[in-house]
Amino acid sequence: QITADVLGRRLLIMPSATQVAARGCASLAFKGMHAWTDGEAPDGFFTRATSTERPPVAVNPDPSNTEFYDKLFSKFRKQYPALKAAGAFASVDELPSQLENHV
């Protein structure tokens, strides 16, 4: 629910990791072959269950929560330059040495 609220988008929760992996791979292949004219999956590609699958569960965002998270993100974006300048965020290259100091 939190992810749907933060993104402000309806999410489909697949009941099986196999379903997610298979449909994700298929969508990348179709997109790479330019099989979808508008670049998007056709209606039902991710929502239609096969005869052996359970259908996905839809999770809709709560608009009031989405508004709350949007306000928080706006504050974060304003503060980010100062936080970065103060060294609050490590680069990927710095992470191993920082972890060694805390072990």
ChimeraX commands (.cxc) that place a marker at each C-alpha (Angstrom):
marker #1 position 0.00,0.00,0.00 radius 0.5
marker #1 position 2.81,2.39,0.88 radius 0.5
marker #1 position 4.43,1.93,-2.53 radius 0.5
marker #1 position 1.13,2.66,-4.31 radius 0.5
marker #1 position 0.65,5.76,-2.13 radius 0.5
marker #1 position 4.20,7.07,-2.68 radius 0.5
marker #1 position 4.06,6.53,-6.44 radius 0.5
marker #1 position 0.44,7.65,-6.75 radius 0.5
marker #1 position -0.21,4.70,-9.05 radius 0.5
marker #1 position -2.32,1.59,-9.06 radius 0.5
marker #1 position -0.16,-1.47,-8.51 radius 0.5
marker #1 position -0.82,-5.05,-9.48 radius 0.5
marker #1 position 0.52,-7.58,-7.01 radius 0.5
marker #1 position 1.28,-10.88,-8.70 radius 0.5
marker #1 position 0.80,-13.91,-6.44 radius 0.5
marker #1 position 3.91,-15.66,-7.76 radius 0.5
marker #1 position 7.50,-14.56,-8.35 radius 0.5
marker #1 position 7.53,-16.83,-11.41 radius 0.5
marker #1 position 4.68,-14.82,-12.93 radius 0.5
marker #1 position 6.50,-11.56,-12.32 radius 0.5
marker #1 position 9.77,-12.80,-13.80 radius 0.5
marker #1 position 8.15,-14.40,-16.85 radius 0.5
marker #1 position 5.98,-11.41,-17.69 radius 0.5
marker #1 position 8.83,-8.99,-17.08 radius 0.5
marker #1 position 11.13,-10.92,-19.43 radius 0.5
marker #1 position 8.39,-11.17,-22.04 radius 0.5
marker #1 position 7.65,-7.45,-21.85 radius 0.5
marker #1 position 11.34,-6.59,-22.34 radius 0.5
marker #1 position 11.54,-8.95,-25.31 radius 0.5
marker #1 position 8.40,-7.54,-26.93 radius 0.5
marker #1 position 9.59,-4.00,-26.34 radius 0.5
marker #1 position 13.04,-4.80,-27.75 radius 0.5
marker #1 position 11.47,-6.29,-30.88 radius 0.5
marker #1 position 9.24,-3.20,-31.23 radius 0.5
marker #1 position 6.26,-5.57,-31.17 radius 0.5
marker #1 position 4.11,-2.99,-29.38 radius 0.5
marker #1 position 3.33,-0.12,-31.72 radius 0.5
marker #1 position 3.01,2.51,-29.01 radius 0.5
marker #1 position 5.79,1.08,-26.86 radius 0.5
marker #1 position 3.38,0.01,-24.13 radius 0.5
marker #1 position 2.04,-3.40,-23.19 radius 0.5
marker #1 position -1.42,-4.11,-24.57 radius 0.5
marker #1 position -4.38,-4.01,-22.20 radius 0.5
marker #1 position -4.50,-7.15,-20.12 radius 0.5
marker #1 position -0.86,-8.17,-20.64 radius 0.5
marker #1 position -0.06,-7.85,-16.93 radius 0.5
marker #1 position -3.57,-8.34,-15.56 radius 0.5
marker #1 position -4.86,-11.38,-17.41 radius 0.5
marker #1 position -4.24,-14.66,-15.60 radius 0.5
marker #1 position -3.62,-17.87,-17.51 radius 0.5
marker #1 position -5.60,-20.98,-16.67 radius 0.5
marker #1 position -2.93,-22.06,-14.14 radius 0.5
marker #1 position -2.36,-18.68,-12.48 radius 0.5
marker #1 position -4.19,-16.81,-9.80 radius 0.5
marker #1 position -5.11,-13.30,-10.93 radius 0.5
marker #1 position -3.12,-10.31,-9.61 radius 0.5
marker #1 position -4.47,-8.22,-6.77 radius 0.5
marker #1 position -4.89,-4.49,-7.45 radius 0.5
marker #1 position -3.74,-1.97,-4.86 radius 0.5
marker #1 position -4.97,1.58,-5.43 radius 0.5
marker #1 position -3.24,4.62,-3.94 radius 0.5
marker #1 position -4.95,6.61,-1.23 radius 0.5
marker #1 position -5.00,10.19,-2.62 radius 0.5
marker #1 position -4.55,11.79,0.82 radius 0.5
marker #1 position -1.48,9.65,1.50 radius 0.5
marker #1 position -0.08,10.43,-1.97 radius 0.5
marker #1 position -0.48,14.14,-1.28 radius 0.5
marker #1 position 1.31,13.73,2.07 radius 0.5
marker #1 position 4.26,11.88,0.48 radius 0.5
marker #1 position 4.45,14.44,-2.33 radius 0.5
marker #1 position 4.82,17.22,0.25 radius 0.5
marker #1 position 7.55,15.31,2.08 radius 0.5
marker #1 position 9.42,14.65,-1.17 radius 0.5
marker #1 position 9.20,18.33,-2.09 radius 0.5
marker #1 position 10.83,19.22,1.25 radius 0.5
marker #1 position 13.52,16.60,0.69 radius 0.5
marker #1 position 14.32,17.95,-2.78 radius 0.5
marker #1 position 14.78,21.44,-1.35 radius 0.5
marker #1 position 17.11,20.16,1.37 radius 0.5
marker #1 position 19.04,17.69,-0.79 radius 0.5
marker #1 position 21.78,20.07,-2.06 radius 0.5
marker #1 position 22.72,21.10,1.48 radius 0.5
marker #1 position 22.60,17.52,2.74 radius 0.5
marker #1 position 24.78,16.33,-0.15 radius 0.5
marker #1 position 27.28,19.14,0.41 radius 0.5
marker #1 position 27.48,18.17,4.08 radius 0.5
marker #1 position 28.36,14.60,3.10 radius 0.5
marker #1 position 25.07,13.04,4.16 radius 0.5
marker #1 position 25.03,10.77,1.10 radius 0.5
marker #1 position 27.87,8.42,0.28 radius 0.5
marker #1 position 28.78,7.56,-3.28 radius 0.5
marker #1 position 28.79,3.90,-4.26 radius 0.5
marker #1 position 32.61,3.95,-4.26 radius 0.5
marker #1 position 32.68,5.17,-0.66 radius 0.5
marker #1 position 30.33,2.53,0.75 radius 0.5
marker #1 position 32.83,-0.33,1.27 radius 0.5
marker #1 position 35.22,1.85,3.29 radius 0.5
marker #1 position 32.35,3.29,5.33 radius 0.5
marker #1 position 31.06,-0.18,6.10 radius 0.5
marker #1 position 34.51,-1.37,7.21 radius 0.5
marker #1 position 34.65,1.45,9.76 radius 0.5
marker #1 position 31.34,0.34,11.30 radius 0.5
marker #1 position 31.97,-3.41,11.52 radius 0.5
marker link #1:1,2 radius 0.2
marker link #1:2,3 radius 0.2
marker link #1:3,4 radius 0.2
marker link #1:4,5 radius 0.2
marker link #1:5,6 radius 0.2
marker link #1:6,7 radius 0.2
marker link #1:7,8 radius 0.2
marker link #1:8,9 radius 0.2
marker link #1:9,10 radius 0.2
marker link #1:10,11 radius 0.2
marker link #1:11,12 radius 0.2
marker link #1:12,13 radius 0.2
marker link #1:13,14 radius 0.2
marker link #1:14,15 radius 0.2
marker link #1:15,16 radius 0.2
marker link #1:16,17 radius 0.2
marker link #1:17,18 radius 0.2
marker link #1:18,19 radius 0.2
marker link #1:19,20 radius 0.2
marker link #1:20,21 radius 0.2
marker link #1:21,22 radius 0.2
marker link #1:22,23 radius 0.2
marker link #1:23,24 radius 0.2
marker link #1:24,25 radius 0.2
marker link #1:25,26 radius 0.2
marker link #1:26,27 radius 0.2
marker link #1:27,28 radius 0.2
marker link #1:28,29 radius 0.2
marker link #1:29,30 radius 0.2
marker link #1:30,31 radius 0.2
marker link #1:31,32 radius 0.2
marker link #1:32,33 radius 0.2
marker link #1:33,34 radius 0.2
marker link #1:34,35 radius 0.2
marker link #1:35,36 radius 0.2
marker link #1:36,37 radius 0.2
marker link #1:37,38 radius 0.2
marker link #1:38,39 radius 0.2
marker link #1:39,40 radius 0.2
marker link #1:40,41 radius 0.2
marker link #1:41,42 radius 0.2
marker link #1:42,43 radius 0.2
marker link #1:43,44 radius 0.2
marker link #1:44,45 radius 0.2
marker link #1:45,46 radius 0.2
marker link #1:46,47 radius 0.2
marker link #1:47,48 radius 0.2
marker link #1:48,49 radius 0.2
marker link #1:49,50 radius 0.2
marker link #1:50,51 radius 0.2
marker link #1:51,52 radius 0.2
marker link #1:52,53 radius 0.2
marker link #1:53,54 radius 0.2
marker link #1:54,55 radius 0.2
marker link #1:55,56 radius 0.2
marker link #1:56,57 radius 0.2
marker link #1:57,58 radius 0.2
marker link #1:58,59 radius 0.2
marker link #1:59,60 radius 0.2
marker link #1:60,61 radius 0.2
marker link #1:61,62 radius 0.2
marker link #1:62,63 radius 0.2
marker link #1:63,64 radius 0.2
marker link #1:64,65 radius 0.2
marker link #1:65,66 radius 0.2
marker link #1:66,67 radius 0.2
marker link #1:67,68 radius 0.2
marker link #1:68,69 radius 0.2
marker link #1:69,70 radius 0.2
marker link #1:70,71 radius 0.2
marker link #1:71,72 radius 0.2
marker link #1:72,73 radius 0.2
marker link #1:73,74 radius 0.2
marker link #1:74,75 radius 0.2
marker link #1:75,76 radius 0.2
marker link #1:76,77 radius 0.2
marker link #1:77,78 radius 0.2
marker link #1:78,79 radius 0.2
marker link #1:79,80 radius 0.2
marker link #1:80,81 radius 0.2
marker link #1:81,82 radius 0.2
marker link #1:82,83 radius 0.2
marker link #1:83,84 radius 0.2
marker link #1:84,85 radius 0.2
marker link #1:85,86 radius 0.2
marker link #1:86,87 radius 0.2
marker link #1:87,88 radius 0.2
marker link #1:88,89 radius 0.2
marker link #1:89,90 radius 0.2
marker link #1:90,91 radius 0.2
marker link #1:91,92 radius 0.2
marker link #1:92,93 radius 0.2
marker link #1:93,94 radius 0.2
marker link #1:94,95 radius 0.2
marker link #1:95,96 radius 0.2
marker link #1:96,97 radius 0.2
marker link #1:97,98 radius 0.2
marker link #1:98,99 radius 0.2
marker link #1:99,100 radius 0.2
marker link #1:100,101 radius 0.2
marker link #1:101,102 radius 0.2
marker link #1:102,103 radius 0.2
view
